Amino acid sequence: MSQVNTVKVEESVTVAAATVACDGDMAVGGHPRVFLNVAQHGEVSCPYCSRHFVLDKNARLSHGH
């Protein structure tokens, strides 16, 4: 009998920050941590795990340091 590994399909994650960090889901092995700019287009997908981040329409972003 063979074992089948299933990967949970992630829904979009709504965030309130301009930059998010993604390191995958440790339950399925994870991946190197990457920082993604959500503010540039209002959404971004992780190049490793395809988790999709969407900027909250009510997010208040700082425009300085």
N, C-alpha and C positions, 0 to 999 in steps of 0.2 A: 504494500500500500504506500503510495507516495503522499507526501505532505505538500500542501499548497500554501504559500505565503500570500496573504492578502494585504494590500496597502490601502489604508483609509483615504478616501478622496476628501481633501480639505475644501471647506466652503471658503468664501471670501472672508477675510479678517478685517474688520473696520478698526482703524487706528486714528488717534488724535495727534500723533507726532509726525514731523516732517521726515524723520529718518527712523527706520526700524531695523532691528537685527534679527536674522533668521539663522538658526542652526539645525533646522530639520526636527523631526520627531525622533527622540531617542528610542522609542518603541520599534522603529524600523531602521535603526542604525545611525540616523543623524547625518550631518555633513559639516564641512568647515563653516564657521560663523561668517556671514556676509552682512554688510550694512547697506540698506537699500533706501534710495531717495523716493519717498512717496509723493512729496509736494510738487515735484517737477511736472507730473502729468495727472496727479490725483489718484493714481493707482500704479502698482508695480507687482510683478511676479518674480519669485525667487528663481534664479537660474539653475539651482540644484534640485529643488523639490517641487517647484511650480506652485508653492503656496501663494495665494493671491492676496495682496494687501490693498485696501481701499481707504483713502483719506476721508474721515468723517466730515460731512458738509458743514458742521458747526465748529470744526476745529479752529482754534485761534493760534496761528503760527507766529513766532517771533521772527523779525526780519533783521536781527542783529546778533551780536555775540553775547 
